Amino acid sequence: MQYLYLGIAIVAEVIATSFLKQSDGFRHIGPTLIMAAGYIVAFYFLSLALRDIPTGVAYAIWSGVGIVLIATVAWVFQGQRLDAPAMIGMALIVAGVAVMNIWSKTAAH
């Protein structure tokens, strides 16, 4: 269940971050409200996930998956382009999270 909570937290954070850009410095109320609600949901579900997942592991997963998802959302919906070094860097982050979760005794299995 804790990984479901973490997944919900990550998706909510990605949505919130996407709308943070759309809020244009909080000048547009609709995107600002969606952004605020997204961060509230994200941190609530992260707090639930942290009951069972070690903080460092949860944050590594949150960061790694979040980076890839927000970069994908920015590419698809905001026209952001990623060059080869950016793609390689994100792949290394994902690989690091995978290594930690597969082989580390720190990760909650």
N, C-alpha and C positions, 0 to 999 in steps of 0.2 A: 504493500500500500504506500510505503514511504516514497518509492520511485514514481508512483502515479502522482503523488502530491508534488514532487519535484518537477515532473513533466508539466503539470498544470502551471506551476510557478514560472517555469521557463517560457511557456507560450504566452502567459499573461505579461511577462516582462518584455517580450519581443513586440507584442501588440502595443504596449505602453510606450516603448521607445520609438516605434514607428510613428505613433501619434504625437510624440514629443516634437519630432521634426515638423509635422503638419500644424502644430499649434503656433508656430512662428513666434517663439518667445512669449507664449501665453496670450497672444493677441487674438486668437480665434477660440471662442469658448467651447464649441463642440469637441474639437480635438483635445483641448485641455482637459475637459471632463473625462473623456475616454482614457486619456493618459493617466490621470489621477486614479481612476477606478482600476485600471490595469496594474498600476504599481501597488495599490492596496491589496488586490487579489494575489499578486505575485509574492509579496512579503508575507501574507497570511499563510499561503500554501508552503512557502519556503520554511516558515516557522514550524509547520506540521512535519515537514520532511526531516527537519533537524532533530526531531525527537529520537530518531533511530539511525540517521545517516551522520557520520562524523562531519563536522563543519567544513574541514578542508576538502574532503571528498565531495560533499554537496556543492561547495563553491567552485571546485574544478569542473564538475559536470555542468553547473549553471553557466559558468563562463565559456567553456568550450562549445557547448551546444548553442548557447545564446549568440556567440560570435558568428557561427556559421549561419544560423537562422536569420539574424538581423542583416547580415551581408546579403543573403539570398533575397530577403524582402526588399532591401534597398536596391538590389539589381533589378528585380522584377517590377517593382512599383515606383521606384524613384529614379530610375535611369543610371544608377551608380555602376561604374565599370570597375572590375577588378583585374589587375595585371597578374602575371605569372608569380612574382614574389609574394603577392598577397594570398593567392590561392595556395602556394606551397606553405606559407606560414600558417594558414588556417588548417591545412592538412596535418601539420606537425602538432598543432594544439589538440586536434581530435585524436591523433595517435597517442599523445601524452595522456589524455583522459582515459583512453582505452587501456593503455598499459597499467595505469593506476588501478582501474577497476578490475582488470583481469588478474593481475599478479600481486598487487599489494595486499598485505594483511591488514592494512588500515581500512580498506573499503568494507562497507557492510554488505556481506553476501548472504 
